[in-house]
Amino acid sequence: MTTVRLSNKEREILDLLSSAHGRELYGLELVAASAGSLRRGSVYVFLDRLEDRGLVESRLEERIPGMSGPTRRVYRVTAHGKRVLQLWTKLQSLQMNALRPEIV
Amino acid sequence: MTGRAKWSDPRFDPQKLSDLWVAAEARNAELYNRYCEFRVLLIEVRNGKWRLIPKVLWRLARSFPLMNGAWWRYIYIYGEGVRLGELKARRYSVPGPTQRRIPYQAAPEGARIHAPPGSGLRAFAHWWCSPKTVGRILEPTITDLEHEYCQALSEQRPWKARWVRVRGTLSFFEALIFKTTIARILRELGALFHGKDSSDESSSSSSLGGDKKDE
């Protein structure tokens, strides 16, 4: 049994990657999609941590003819990452349901 | 690209970015092979800004006995608006003065030594950090900077390109600080006192129990 610890930023990154429907994203795309909550300087640090935990995987973009500039590193969520995110979403909804009577 | 293209020049075509870099490196090598007759310890390319640091390094290097041999030379290429390039010597053991001034005006037309944005950061990263950190954190940060820079140039917005360069440099150092031992110590302290990941700007984190082997 392993405990997966996720910060808010890491959850957000996982969420963005899983909502890309299998498309691989690079850091700047994640920053743009997050509407300001992720920062350029820290996004790759979070992605690195997620990769160390096996929640995302990365590869260098393939160079196609006519492409210019250096190659980017692109990321996608792994099956383990998707499962962790689903569990977290489920947990979140359970917590919300538990809180609702108190609010009412 | 013909003429003396500059990175901040609006005429610069960013679609030919990699070609330009390769061309610049080839031009550096050509320039060097043409003018350098002996092995050098250091190349200084002068434009009035890079004057002091290479000179100090040269003086330091000369103070070491091994570096004080007759075959080490100090060459500088002189010219306005020239940037430091990565040059390597081919030939050596030619007697001559310890310093040699080569006028940049004698260089072939169109030759201009310049580095792409982020090349200094890249060199620093490779020198300072582990290959893993460079490959997974710092290199992608620099790549983003380069792509954004060229995007801004392709939109004919040189001032935006300059801003991208500044912001990219700040992002690079932000990533570096996040990844260093200081960041790790702060994170540990944060976890100790608050029970949370202090490297995250947000206020909460959560844990999930799960078996990775299930996948």
Chai-1 contact restraints between the chains, C-beta under 6 A:
chainA,res_idxA,chainB,res_idxB,connection_type,confidence,min_distance_angstrom,max_distance_angstrom,comment,restraint_id
A,M1,B,G209,contact,1.0,0.0,6.0,A-B,restraint_1
A,M1,B,D211,contact,1.0,0.0,6.0,A-B,restraint_2
A,T2,B,K212,contact,1.0,0.0,6.0,A-B,restraint_3
A,T3,B,S207,contact,1.0,0.0,6.0,A-B,restraint_4
A,T3,B,G209,contact,1.0,0.0,6.0,A-B,restraint_5
A,V4,B,L208,contact,1.0,0.0,6.0,A-B,restraint_6
A,V4,B,G210,contact,1.0,0.0,6.0,A-B,restraint_7
A,R5,B,S207,contact,1.0,0.0,6.0,A-B,restraint_8
A,S7,B,D197,contact,1.0,0.0,6.0,A-B,restraint_9
A,S7,B,D200,contact,1.0,0.0,6.0,A-B,restraint_10
A,S7,B,S205,contact,1.0,0.0,6.0,A-B,restraint_11
A,N8,B,S202,contact,1.0,0.0,6.0,A-B,restraint_12
A,K9,B,D200,contact,1.0,0.0,6.0,A-B,restraint_13
A,G27,B,P140,contact,1.0,0.0,6.0,A-B,restraint_14
A,G27,B,D144,contact,1.0,0.0,6.0,A-B,restraint_15
A,L28,B,D144,contact,1.0,0.0,6.0,A-B,restraint_16
A,R40,B,S171,contact,1.0,0.0,6.0,A-B,restraint_17
A,G41,B,S171,contact,1.0,0.0,6.0,A-B,restraint_18
A,G41,B,E174,contact,1.0,0.0,6.0,A-B,restraint_19
A,G41,B,A175,contact,1.0,0.0,6.0,A-B,restraint_20
A,S42,B,F178,contact,1.0,0.0,6.0,A-B,restraint_21
A,Y44,B,I137,contact,1.0,0.0,6.0,A-B,restraint_22
A,Y44,B,P140,contact,1.0,0.0,6.0,A-B,restraint_23
A,Y44,B,T141,contact,1.0,0.0,6.0,A-B,restraint_24
A,Y44,B,A175,contact,1.0,0.0,6.0,A-B,restraint_25
A,V45,B,I137,contact,1.0,0.0,6.0,A-B,restraint_26
A,V45,B,A175,contact,1.0,0.0,6.0,A-B,restraint_27
A,V45,B,F178,contact,1.0,0.0,6.0,A-B,restraint_28
A,V45,B,K179,contact,1.0,0.0,6.0,A-B,restraint_29
A,D48,B,R136,contact,1.0,0.0,6.0,A-B,restraint_30
A,D48,B,I137,contact,1.0,0.0,6.0,A-B,restraint_31
A,S68,B,Q15,contact,1.0,0.0,6.0,A-B,restraint_32
A,S68,B,L17,contact,1.0,0.0,6.0,A-B,restraint_33
A,S68,B,S18,contact,1.0,0.0,6.0,A-B,restraint_34
A,G69,B,L17,contact,1.0,0.0,6.0,A-B,restraint_35
A,G69,B,S18,contact,1.0,0.0,6.0,A-B,restraint_36
A,G69,B,H147,contact,1.0,0.0,6.0,A-B,restraint_37
A,P70,B,T143,contact,1.0,0.0,6.0,A-B,restraint_38
A,R72,B,T143,contact,1.0,0.0,6.0,A-B,restraint_39
A,R73,B,P140,contact,1.0,0.0,6.0,A-B,restraint_40
A,A79,B,E215,contact,1.0,0.0,6.0,A-B,restraint_41
A,H80,B,K212,contact,1.0,0.0,6.0,A-B,restraint_42
A,H80,B,E215,contact,1.0,0.0,6.0,A-B,restraint_43
A,V84,B,L208,contact,1.0,0.0,6.0,A-B,restraint_44
A,L87,B,L208,contact,1.0,0.0,6.0,A-B,restraint_45
A,W88,B,L208,contact,1.0,0.0,6.0,A-B,restraint_46
